Amino acid sequence: MDGISISNIMLWTGALITSAATVYFGAVLTGFYKEPLMARFRRYGEERRPAPAISFAVSLGIWAIMMTLIMRVLTQQILLLQNTLLPLIFSILSLMAFGAAIAMNHFESLRVMLPRWYFDLLLIASREERRLIAYAWLRLPRKMRWRLNGDQAAFRVWADMVRITVIYGARDPDDPWAQWV
């Protein structure tokens, strides 16, 4: 095997896995994937607040370390990349990501600030309203969930409509028995 070894395969596999984890946590952090945080609202008992920004920073740091190792291998094998500073750049990126994770872990305000939609729901909705929003999220069709994942303003309007329904109660205008209740 010319140039392919077990260590290179493991290195590329690790890079692929950390890339996928970084993209996943980035989607959760930006609000393009709301499922994991909505599932937390559905839990009963004490509410524990997640910190997707810390998870993203740690996965970004591990990804940057993997890219540093890959760039070291590539700079030794490819003549055009020998005089580049790519391994140094990825090393600095990993240090910055781990430093950001430590800072976010230390300061509560940084931890709960992202994703923005989650922080807004914590401020405006009660625990019961957040739980009912999470259960209403499950009732939405998949295409509608994807639409609300991508459009933060539409999600905010939808969440407000669910809250209004919770506060004032839902009523069927075609129910003939509703007038006697």
Disulfide bonds with the S-S distance in Angstrom:
none
